[in-house]
């Protein structure tokens, strides 16, 4: 496409595309806010996978949220084609002036070509197959993340810097809105458990990726340390059987009573719970990013993944700690455990004392 000089005051409608996992989608929130700040009269829409919708639903800068259901492909060719056509028709009806594509997903390039916005921006895909097709699909390209040297929030905002937005127009906050329904349910749950806002610690020790998890016996020992100090602990996890099994192992090892809400909360309810906590402790996962967005102190346990790229992006004035092992010069390796074994020595050998010290500094 021919590169047209960008003018924020010429944008009536913009579409932000992020087809990734839950945490990735939440970390796009500053792009929505920044677009709205730069062009207050602009309607900012987003396109995400349906299961990640709670991460952006209710965002104050968002006008409309469009969804792609991963299950469309399971419904047969005809049903999938009909669903895809309905989505494309809805997007075309919006007549976007700007498309911001925040990943290297090829679908974004095709959509941009079909939507024909005046301006479009995406990361470069150097070395990928079909690079010429990709480059020709957008009016502006920005450098892709290099070796995890900067936070994902910051590299997402490179899309807008490339368009010419200056620093004062960028809103760096990650915002998630739990919503009234979630807040009411959490109020009832806390009351039922005899818990008071600001008087408990929220620990979410699981991830869909087992190689990111600290051992269950260490989590149990951490829970007991809080209990010894008179602090209540609430454990959460996704409803996935493997995560529930992990929580069962934690509870089988703890010496003190711990509130278990694993598998019982939606993402919005998880956010509402975290917002009431005094401290959040968790591994590199979407709930850790949610906690950072909810304006509470965060202790994040990192193993093979890189904290410079994926660490807690907390609001100004809110403290956080990243805990990782300094005994392993190989980390962060970005692999699925040591030699892709799904077992991370840097986490298995991370002592409870080190995590507890970080917790003491914040709670």
C-alpha positions as CSV (number, residue, x, y, z in Angstrom):
1,X,0.0,0.0,0.0
2,X,1.1,3.6,-0.6
3,X,2.3,5.2,2.6
4,X,-0.1,8.1,3.4
5,X,1.1,10.6,6.1
6,X,-1.0,9.9,9.3
7,X,-3.3,12.5,10.8
8,X,-5.0,11.5,14.1
9,X,-7.7,14.1,13.5
10,X,-8.7,12.2,10.3
11,X,-9.5,9.0,12.1
12,X,-13.2,8.5,12.7
13,X,-13.1,4.8,13.4
14,X,-10.1,2.5,14.2
15,X,-9.8,-1.2,14.5
16,X,-7.2,-2.9,16.8
17,X,-6.6,-6.6,16.1
18,X,-5.0,-8.9,18.6
19,X,-5.5,-12.6,18.0
20,X,-3.5,-14.1,20.8
21,X,-3.9,-15.4,24.3
22,X,-5.5,-13.8,27.3
23,X,-2.5,-11.9,28.7
24,X,-1.4,-10.7,25.3
25,X,-4.9,-9.3,24.7
26,X,-5.0,-7.5,28.0
27,X,-1.6,-5.9,27.3
28,X,-3.1,-4.2,24.2
29,X,-5.3,-2.0,26.4
30,X,-2.9,1.0,26.3
31,X,-3.2,1.1,22.6
32,X,-7.0,1.6,22.9
33,X,-6.6,4.3,25.5
34,X,-3.8,6.0,23.5
35,X,-5.9,6.1,20.3
36,X,-8.8,7.6,22.2
37,X,-6.5,10.2,23.8
38,X,-5.0,11.2,20.4
39,X,-8.3,11.2,18.6
40,X,-11.1,11.9,21.2
41,X,-13.9,11.7,18.6
42,X,-12.6,8.4,17.2
43,X,-14.6,5.2,17.7
44,X,-12.1,2.6,18.7
45,X,-13.0,-1.1,18.0
46,X,-11.1,-4.3,18.7
47,X,-11.1,-7.8,17.2
48,X,-10.0,-10.7,19.4
49,X,-10.7,-14.4,19.9
50,X,-14.0,-14.9,21.7
51,X,-12.5,-16.6,24.7
52,X,-10.3,-13.6,25.4
53,X,-13.1,-11.0,25.2
54,X,-13.3,-10.5,29.0
55,X,-9.9,-8.9,28.9
56,X,-11.2,-5.9,27.0
57,X,-15.0,-5.9,27.6
58,X,-16.0,-2.7,29.3
59,X,-12.8,-0.8,28.6
60,X,-13.6,2.9,28.7
61,X,-12.0,3.6,25.3
62,X,-13.7,0.7,23.5
63,X,-16.7,1.3,21.2
64,X,-17.3,-2.2,19.8
65,X,-15.7,-5.6,20.4
66,X,-15.7,-8.0,17.5
67,X,-15.0,-11.7,18.1
68,X,-13.6,-14.7,16.2
69,X,-14.7,-18.0,17.7
70,X,-12.0,-20.7,17.5
71,X,-14.8,-23.2,17.4
72,X,-16.0,-22.0,14.0
73,X,-13.7,-24.4,12.3
74,X,-15.3,-27.4,14.1
75,X,-18.7,-26.5,12.7
76,X,-18.0,-27.5,9.1
77,X,-16.9,-25.6,6.1
78,X,-20.2,-24.0,5.3
79,X,-20.9,-22.8,8.8
80,X,-17.4,-21.5,9.2
81,X,-17.6,-19.6,5.9
82,X,-21.0,-18.1,6.9
83,X,-19.6,-16.9,10.2
84,X,-16.5,-15.4,8.6
85,X,-18.6,-13.6,6.0
86,X,-20.9,-12.2,8.7
87,X,-17.8,-10.9,10.6
88,X,-16.3,-9.4,7.5
89,X,-19.6,-7.7,6.6
90,X,-19.9,-6.2,10.1
91,X,-16.3,-4.9,9.9
92,X,-16.7,-3.4,6.4
93,X,-19.9,-1.6,7.6
94,X,-17.7,0.3,10.1
95,X,-15.6,1.8,7.3
96,X,-12.4,2.0,9.3
97,X,-9.9,4.8,8.6
98,X,-7.2,3.0,10.6
99,X,-6.3,-0.7,11.3
100,X,-3.7,-1.5,14.0
101,X,-2.6,-5.1,13.8
102,X,-0.6,-6.1,16.8
103,X,0.7,-9.6,15.9
104,X,2.2,-11.4,12.9
105,X,-1.1,-13.4,12.3
106,X,-1.7,-13.6,8.6
107,X,-5.4,-13.1,9.1
108,X,-4.7,-9.5,10.0
109,X,-3.0,-8.9,6.6
110,X,-6.0,-10.3,4.7
111,X,-8.5,-8.4,6.7
112,X,-6.6,-5.1,6.2
113,X,-6.6,-5.7,2.5
114,X,-10.3,-6.4,2.5
115,X,-11.2,-3.5,4.8
116,X,-9.1,-1.0,2.8
117,X,-8.5,1.6,5.6
118,X,-6.6,4.8,4.7
119,X,-3.9,3.9,7.3
120,X,-2.8,0.5,8.6
121,X,0.1,-0.5,10.8
122,X,1.7,-3.9,11.8
123,X,5.0,-5.3,13.0
124,X,7.6,-6.3,10.5
125,X,7.9,-10.0,9.7
126,X,11.5,-10.2,8.6
127,X,12.5,-13.7,7.5
128,X,8.9,-15.0,7.3
129,X,7.4,-16.7,4.3
130,X,5.2,-14.3,2.4
131,X,7.1,-11.2,3.6
132,X,6.4,-9.2,0.4
133,X,2.6,-9.9,0.7
134,X,2.8,-8.8,4.4
135,X,4.7,-5.6,3.8
136,X,2.4,-4.6,0.9
137,X,-0.7,-5.1,3.2
138,X,0.0,-2.1,5.4
139,X,0.9,1.5,5.0
140,X,3.2,1.5,8.1
141,X,5.4,-1.1,9.7
142,X,7.1,-1.0,13.0
143,X,10.1,-3.1,14.3
144,X,9.1,-6.4,15.9
145,X,10.2,-7.3,19.4
146,X,13.9,-8.2,19.4
147,X,15.1,-10.8,21.9
148,X,12.6,-9.7,24.6
149,X,14.6,-6.6,25.3
150,X,11.5,-4.4,26.0
151,X,8.1,-4.9,27.6
152,X,5.2,-6.1,25.4
153,X,3.2,-3.0,26.4
154,X,5.9,-0.8,25.1
155,X,6.4,-2.7,21.8
156,X,2.6,-2.6,21.3
157,X,2.8,1.1,21.6
158,X,5.5,1.2,18.9
159,X,2.6,0.8,16.4
160,X,1.3,4.3,17.4
161,X,4.8,5.8,17.6
162,X,5.4,4.7,14.0
163,X,2.2,6.6,13.0
164,X,3.7,9.7,14.6
165,X,1.9,9.9,18.0
166,X,4.1,11.8,20.4
167,X,4.8,10.6,24.1
168,X,2.1,12.9,25.6
169,X,-0.5,11.2,23.5
170,X,0.3,7.7,24.9
171,X,-1.6,6.3,27.8
172,X,0.6,3.6,29.4
173,X,-1.9,2.1,31.8
174,X,-3.2,-1.4,31.4
175,X,-6.9,-1.3,32.4
176,X,-9.3,-4.1,33.0
177,X,-12.9,-3.6,34.1
178,X,-14.4,-6.4,36.2
179,X,-18.0,-5.1,35.9
180,X,-20.8,-4.9,38.4
181,X,-22.0,-8.5,38.1
182,X,-18.5,-9.8,38.9
183,X,-18.0,-7.4,41.7
184,X,-21.3,-8.4,43.4
185,X,-20.5,-12.1,43.2
186,X,-17.1,-11.6,44.7
187,X,-18.6,-9.5,47.5
188,X,-20.9,-12.4,48.3
189,X,-18.1,-15.0,48.1
190,X,-15.9,-13.0,50.4
191,X,-18.7,-12.5,52.9
192,X,-19.5,-16.2,52.8
193,X,-15.8,-17.0,53.6
194,X,-15.5,-14.3,56.3
195,X,-12.9,-12.4,54.3
196,X,-12.4,-8.6,54.4
197,X,-11.1,-6.6,51.4
198,X,-7.5,-5.7,51.9
199,X,-7.0,-8.4,54.5
200,X,-6.1,-11.5,52.4
201,X,-3.5,-12.6,49.9
202,X,-4.5,-13.9,46.5
203,X,-2.3,-16.7,45.2
204,X,-2.7,-18.0,41.7
205,X,0.1,-20.5,41.3
206,X,-0.9,-22.2,38.0
207,X,-0.6,-21.7,34.3
208,X,-1.7,-23.6,31.3
209,X,2.0,-24.2,30.8
210,X,3.3,-26.5,33.5
211,X,6.9,-25.5,32.9
212,X,6.0,-22.0,34.3
213,X,4.8,-23.3,37.6
214,X,6.6,-23.3,41.0
215,X,6.4,-26.7,42.8
216,X,3.1,-27.3,44.7
217,X,5.0,-28.1,47.9
218,X,6.7,-24.7,47.8
219,X,3.3,-23.0,47.2
220,X,1.9,-24.8,50.2
221,X,4.9,-23.6,52.3
222,X,4.3,-20.0,51.2
223,X,0.6,-20.3,52.2
224,X,1.6,-21.5,55.6
225,X,4.0,-18.6,56.1
226,X,1.2,-16.2,55.5
227,X,-1.1,-18.1,57.8
228,X,1.5,-18.0,60.5
229,X,1.5,-14.2,60.2
230,X,-2.3,-14.1,60.6
231,X,-3.0,-13.4,56.9
232,X,-5.7,-15.3,55.1
233,X,-4.9,-16.8,51.7
234,X,-7.2,-17.4,48.7
235,X,-6.1,-19.9,46.1
236,X,-7.4,-19.7,42.5
237,X,-6.8,-21.6,39.3
238,X,-8.5,-22.2,35.9
239,X,-11.0,-25.1,35.7
240,X,-8.5,-27.1,33.7
241,X,-8.2,-30.6,35.4
242,X,-4.4,-30.3,35.5
243,X,-4.6,-27.0,37.3
244,X,-7.2,-28.3,39.7
245,X,-4.9,-31.3,40.4
246,X,-2.1,-28.9,41.2
247,X,-4.2,-27.0,43.7
248,X,-5.3,-30.3,45.3
249,X,-1.6,-31.1,45.9
250,X,-1.1,-27.7,47.5
251,X,-4.0,-28.2,49.8
252,X,-2.9,-31.7,50.7
253,X,0.4,-30.2,51.9
254,X,-0.7,-27.1,53.8
255,X,-0.9,-27.1,57.6
256,X,-3.4,-24.2,57.8
257,X,-6.8,-23.6,56.4
258,X,-6.8,-22.0,53.0
259,X,-9.7,-20.6,51.0
260,X,-10.0,-22.5,47.7
261,X,-11.8,-20.9,44.8
262,X,-10.0,-22.8,42.1
263,X,-12.1,-23.4,39.0
264,X,-15.0,-21.4,40.4
265,X,-14.4,-17.9,38.9
266,X,-14.7,-16.3,35.5
267,X,-12.0,-14.0,34.3
268,X,-14.0,-10.9,35.3
269,X,-14.6,-12.4,38.8
270,X,-10.9,-13.2,39.1
271,X,-10.2,-9.5,38.4
272,X,-12.8,-8.5,41.0
273,X,-11.3,-10.8,43.6
274,X,-7.7,-9.6,42.9
275,X,-8.8,-6.0,43.2
276,X,-9.9,-6.7,46.9
277,X,-6.6,-8.4,47.8
278,X,-3.8,-6.9,49.8
279,X,-1.2,-8.7,47.6
280,X,-1.1,-11.0,44.6
281,X,1.4,-13.8,44.2
282,X,1.6,-15.8,41.0
283,X,3.6,-17.1,38.1
284,X,3.9,-15.7,34.6
285,X,0.3,-16.0,33.5
286,X,-2.8,-13.9,32.5
287,X,-3.9,-13.7,36.2
288,X,-0.6,-12.0,37.0
289,X,-1.2,-9.4,34.3
290,X,-4.8,-9.0,35.6
291,X,-3.4,-8.3,39.1
292,X,-1.0,-5.7,37.8
293,X,-4.0,-4.0,36.0
294,X,-6.1,-4.0,39.2
295,X,-3.7,-1.6,41.0
296,X,-2.4,-3.9,43.8
297,X,1.1,-5.0,44.7
298,X,2.3,-8.1,42.7
299,X,4.9,-10.7,43.4
300,X,5.6,-12.5,40.1
301,X,7.6,-15.8,40.0
302,X,9.5,-16.2,36.7
303,X,11.4,-19.2,35.3
304,X,12.1,-19.7,31.6
305,X,10.1,-16.8,30.3
306,X,11.5,-13.3,30.4
307,X,10.4,-10.7,32.8
308,X,11.6,-7.8,30.7
309,X,9.1,-8.7,28.1
310,X,6.3,-10.2,30.2
311,X,6.8,-8.9,33.8
312,X,4.0,-7.1,35.8
313,X,3.1,-3.8,34.2
314,X,1.8,-2.0,37.3
315,X,0.3,1.4,37.6
316,X,2.5,4.3,38.7
317,X,3.1,4.2,42.4
318,X,2.2,0.5,42.8
319,X,5.1,-1.7,43.7
320,X,5.9,-5.1,42.4
321,X,8.6,-7.7,42.7
322,X,9.8,-10.2,40.1
323,X,11.4,-13.3,41.8
324,X,13.7,-15.6,39.7
325,X,16.7,-17.7,40.3
326,X,20.1,-16.0,39.9
327,X,21.8,-19.4,40.0
328,X,20.8,-20.2,36.4
329,X,22.7,-18.0,33.8
330,X,20.7,-19.7,31.1
331,X,17.4,-18.0,32.1
332,X,15.4,-16.6,30.6
333,X,15.7,-19.2,27.9
334,X,12.2,-18.9,26.4
335,X,11.9,-22.7,26.2
336,X,9.3,-25.1,27.4
337,X,11.4,-26.2,30.4
338,X,15.0,-27.4,30.3
339,X,15.7,-28.8,26.8
340,X,11.9,-28.5,26.2
341,X,11.3,-31.2,28.9
342,X,8.4,-29.3,30.4
343,X,10.4,-29.2,33.7
344,X,12.2,-26.0,34.6
345,X,15.1,-26.4,37.0
346,X,15.2,-22.7,37.7
347,X,11.8,-22.9,39.2
348,X,12.1,-26.3,40.9
349,X,15.1,-25.0,42.8
350,X,13.8,-21.5,43.5
351,X,13.7,-21.4,47.4
352,X,10.6,-20.5,49.4
353,X,12.6,-18.0,51.4
354,X,13.4,-15.9,48.3
355,X,9.7,-15.6,47.4
356,X,8.7,-15.0,51.0
357,X,11.2,-12.1,51.3
358,X,9.6,-10.4,48.3
359,X,6.2,-10.9,49.8
360,X,7.3,-9.4,53.1
361,X,8.6,-6.3,51.3
362,X,5.1,-5.6,49.8
363,X,2.5,-6.8,52.2
